[in-house]
Amino acid sequence: MRWTAVGLDAIAALLSVSNLVFAACATDYFADGLVPSPFLHTWSLGVEEQFYPVWPVLIVGVAWIARRMGARPRRALAAAFLVTILFSFLLSVIWTPVQPSWSFYLLPARAWEFALAGLLALAPLERVVRSRTVADVFAGLGVALLVVSMLAIDPGSPFPGWIATLPVIGTVLVIASGSGRAHGRVSRVLAARPLQWIGSVSYSWYLWHWPFIVLAAVAVPTRSVADGVGVGCAAGLASLGAAALTSRFVETPIRFRPRLVASPRRTVAVVGGVTAGALLAAAGLAGGGVAVTSHEPYRTFAEALSAVPDQACTREKPAASGPAVCELGDVDSGTTVMLVGDSHAGHWKEAMNEAALAADVRLVVRWRSSCPAIPVALLDTDGVPDDECARFQEDTLALLGEVGPDVVVLAQSAAYGARILSPELGRLGPDERLDEWEAAMHEFFDVVDVTGARPALVVDNPRLDFDPIECVARNAADESECSAERSHALHSVEGLNGVGLDVVSERGAVATFDVTDDICDAERCYAARDGVPVFRDGNHLAEVWTTGRADDLRDWLITLVR
């Protein structure tokens, strides 16, 4: 684990601002390639604690105004809650496609959920839920909505936005079904003693479940998706045991301790002292993080992976079309190879430079992180349509004609997935994304054909769902421990890679360079091979490994330029 980051996240959680920290970092629960923070789940506590100071002020203020105006406070509060629901929900819907991290983590886009609960508390449920039939209808609809939300919402769904109404309204209906005079069959099931016991420890379970799952994934490396699910489930059940113990011996005794209940001042003093002690411990963890990562295996691999691609050139020339021409290899050669793409072109840059020098060809390089060279519309990493990427793509196509290369090598990620948009910047389904990618590939290669250059394609590499540096450092003696199932490692790239290879096949004259079988055997893909790190992170290849393929690239370039 990166203990410095963990300590800082603990401090943010103790101060109830972790949601602000994770929003600023655009942290994703389901991001591949990185170990998530064990405090990631505390974002919701941050939203809750920020809500608590606002809500009483709103209630007291609305009630006071209502009394001054001669209105009924209950109706005024209901109107205030409805206005809060309306504006907060609209903000969530607006923010979700353009600022998804803000919409997910910040109170303004989540306040409608709290206000809906407040409205539920004001509702005359005893007059609405007057029979078991009504209670069962409410409960049945609520459970159905919860089931639908479990099936319909996946990591690619824009959330919260409008789709958050499924679990929220479903929960409200289930609560309402048991809050009236009549209690239906569902209410009686939920009132069963085992379920009530789980409810009584649910807050403690919430606090424990995520750290158990994250730390178990670090402590018990798995070699298959099924094993990972098994470890996660076992950790979740173990966290229920921890929740039961802390609820019984820590939470309940403190909450109901007579000396604390009788004295708010003493309660504040104790809570303040405990929080201060926890903050000091977290600060110590954050400050001690350097020592944890300075042991020899970690340092060795971290140094090997410290080379990050940049935009440095051997020679740079201005171009009439706008962007400069970045030259590497034998810059005075009469034969030119042009490498274009995103950061996956960047991680091949130095290896291509060595290959170009050995093959006596001039190498022109143009790449931009998180932006493919083919003319496809995208959301950027913040969930906003990427205008800068669109300009990069336009300028790249213009530069192709100006440079007049003999060969154009396209190297880019094949894991853009849900970020792919229609030309009108609309959201697309999975099959439509593949169609857009295919059309953009053809459009790019059509431009290459017009220049007279020979097109070539670097097939995108597999992905890892763990931190390769930490894993290899921890298991330097056994590289098989730092590997993933081949099918899982290729899952996120196989769709767009398949489209690219189909386009290659249709066009007939496009050559490919594929290192998948160098990274993977028939069953697994590895973070290191023969003591050499393959990956710099979960999806980028390490320069120390790519430059080891320079001889193969040289032979490939020689074949291409003949």
Secondary structure as the mmCIF struct_conf table of DSSP 4:
data_model
#
loop_
_struct_conf.conf_type_id
_struct_conf.id
_struct_conf.beg_label_comp_id
_struct_conf.beg_label_asym_id
_struct_conf.beg_label_seq_id
_struct_conf.end_label_comp_id
_struct_conf.end_label_asym_id
_struct_conf.end_label_seq_id
HELX_RH_AL_P HELX_RH_AL_P1 TRP A 3 LEU A 14
TURN_TY1_P TURN_TY1_P1 LEU A 15 SER A 16
HELX_RH_AL_P HELX_RH_AL_P2 SER A 18 CYS A 25
TURN_TY1_P TURN_TY1_P2 ALA A 26 ALA A 26
TURN_TY1_P TURN_TY1_P3 TYR A 29 PHE A 30
BEND BEND1 ASP A 32 LEU A 34
HELX_LH_PP_P HELX_LH_PP_P1 VAL A 35 SER A 37
TURN_TY1_P TURN_TY1_P4 PRO A 38 PHE A 39
HELX_RH_3T_P HELX_RH_3T_P1 LEU A 40 THR A 42
HELX_RH_AL_P HELX_RH_AL_P3 TRP A 43 MET A 69
TURN_TY1_P TURN_TY1_P5 GLY A 70 GLY A 70
HELX_RH_AL_P HELX_RH_AL_P4 PRO A 73 VAL A 98
HELX_RH_AL_P HELX_RH_AL_P5 PRO A 100 TYR A 105
HELX_RH_3T_P HELX_RH_3T_P2 LEU A 107 ALA A 109
TURN_TY1_P TURN_TY1_P6 ARG A 110 ARG A 110
HELX_RH_AL_P HELX_RH_AL_P6 ALA A 111 LEU A 122
BEND BEND2 ALA A 123 ALA A 123
HELX_RH_AL_P HELX_RH_AL_P7 LEU A 125 VAL A 128
BEND BEND3 SER A 131 SER A 131
HELX_RH_AL_P HELX_RH_AL_P8 ARG A 132 ALA A 152
TURN_TY1_P TURN_TY1_P7 PRO A 155 GLY A 156
BEND BEND4 SER A 157 SER A 157
BEND BEND5 PRO A 160 PRO A 160
TURN_TY1_P TURN_TY1_P8 GLY A 161 GLY A 161
HELX_RH_3T_P HELX_RH_3T_P3 TRP A 162 ALA A 164
HELX_RH_AL_P HELX_RH_AL_P9 THR A 165 SER A 177
TURN_TY1_P TURN_TY1_P9 GLY A 178 SER A 179
BEND BEND6 GLY A 180 ARG A 181
HELX_RH_AL_P HELX_RH_AL_P10 ARG A 185 LEU A 190
TURN_TY1_P TURN_TY1_P10 ALA A 191 ALA A 191
BEND BEND7 ALA A 192 ALA A 192
HELX_RH_AL_P HELX_RH_AL_P11 ARG A 193 SER A 200
TURN_TY1_P TURN_TY1_P11 VAL A 201 VAL A 201
HELX_RH_AL_P HELX_RH_AL_P12 SER A 202 ALA A 219
BEND BEND8 VAL A 220 VAL A 220
BEND BEND9 ARG A 223 SER A 224
HELX_RH_AL_P HELX_RH_AL_P13 VAL A 225 THR A 246
HELX_RH_PI_P HELX_RH_PI_P1 SER A 247 GLU A 251
HELX_RH_AL_P HELX_RH_AL_P14 THR A 252 ARG A 255
TURN_TY1_P TURN_TY1_P12 PHE A 256 PHE A 256
HELX_RH_AL_P HELX_RH_AL_P15 PRO A 258 VAL A 261
TURN_TY1_P TURN_TY1_P13 ALA A 262 ALA A 262
HELX_RH_AL_P HELX_RH_AL_P16 PRO A 264 GLY A 287
TURN_TY1_P TURN_TY1_P14 GLY A 288 GLY A 288
HELX_RH_AL_P HELX_RH_AL_P17 GLY A 289 VAL A 292
TURN_TY1_P TURN_TY1_P15 THR A 293 SER A 294
BEND BEND10 HIS A 295 HIS A 295
HELX_RH_AL_P HELX_RH_AL_P18 GLU A 296 ALA A 304
TURN_TY1_P TURN_TY1_P16 LEU A 305 LEU A 305
BEND BEND11 THR A 314 THR A 314
STRN STRN1 ARG A 315 LYS A 317
TURN_TY1_P TURN_TY1_P17 ALA A 320 SER A 321
BEND BEND12 GLY A 322 PRO A 323
STRN STRN2 VAL A 325 GLY A 329
BEND BEND13 ASP A 330 ASP A 330
TURN_TY1_P TURN_TY1_P18 VAL A 331 ASP A 332
BEND BEND14 GLY A 334 GLY A 334
STRN STRN3 THR A 336 GLY A 341
BEND BEND15 ASP A 342 ASP A 342
HELX_RH_AL_P HELX_RH_AL_P19 SER A 343 GLY A 346
TURN_TY1_P TURN_TY1_P19 HIS A 347 TRP A 348
HELX_RH_AL_P HELX_RH_AL_P20 LYS A 349 ALA A 359
TURN_TY1_P TURN_TY1_P20 ASP A 360 ASP A 360
STRN STRN4 ARG A 362 TRP A 367
TURN_TY1_P TURN_TY1_P21 SER A 369 SER A 370
BEND BEND16 ALA A 373 PRO A 375
STRN STRN5 LEU A 378 LEU A 379
TURN_TY1_P TURN_TY1_P22 THR A 381 ASP A 382
BEND BEND17 GLY A 383 VAL A 384
STRN STRN6 PRO A 385 PRO A 385
HELX_RH_AL_P HELX_RH_AL_P21 ASP A 387 VAL A 403
BEND BEND18 ASP A 406 ASP A 406
STRN STRN7 VAL A 407 ALA A 411
BEND BEND19 ALA A 414 ALA A 414
HELX_RH_3T_P HELX_RH_3T_P4 GLY A 417 ARG A 419
STRN STRN8 ILE A 420 ILE A 420
TURN_TY1_P TURN_TY1_P23 PRO A 423 GLU A 424
BEND BEND20 LEU A 425 LEU A 425
HELX_RH_AL_P HELX_RH_AL_P22 PRO A 430 THR A 451
TURN_TY1_P TURN_TY1_P24 GLY A 452 GLY A 452
HELX_LH_PP_P HELX_LH_PP_P2 ALA A 453 ALA A 453
STRN STRN9 ARG A 454 VAL A 458
HELX_LH_PP_P HELX_LH_PP_P3 VAL A 459 ASN A 461
BEND BEND21 ASP A 465 PHE A 466
HELX_RH_AL_P HELX_RH_AL_P23 PRO A 468 ARG A 474
TURN_TY1_P TURN_TY1_P25 ASN A 475 ALA A 477
HELX_RH_3T_P HELX_RH_3T_P5 GLU A 479 GLU A 481
BEND BEND22 CYS A 482 CYS A 482
STRN STRN10 SER A 483 GLU A 485
HELX_RH_AL_P HELX_RH_AL_P24 ARG A 486 ARG A 507
BEND BEND23 GLY A 508 GLY A 508
STRN STRN11 ALA A 511 PHE A 513
HELX_RH_AL_P HELX_RH_AL_P25 THR A 516 ILE A 519
STRN STRN12 CYS A 520 CYS A 520
BEND BEND24 ALA A 522 GLU A 523
STRN STRN13 ARG A 524 TYR A 526
BEND BEND25 ALA A 527 ALA A 527
STRN STRN14 ALA A 528 ARG A 529
TURN_TY1_P TURN_TY1_P26 ASP A 530 GLY A 531
STRN STRN15 VAL A 532 PRO A 533
STRN STRN16 PHE A 535 PHE A 535
BEND BEND26 ARG A 536 HIS A 540
STRN STRN17 LEU A 541 LEU A 541
HELX_LH_PP_P HELX_LH_PP_P4 ALA A 542 ALA A 542
HELX_RH_AL_P HELX_RH_AL_P26 GLU A 543 THR A 546
HELX_RH_3T_P HELX_RH_3T_P6 THR A 547 ARG A 549
HELX_RH_AL_P HELX_RH_AL_P27 ALA A 550 VAL A 561
#
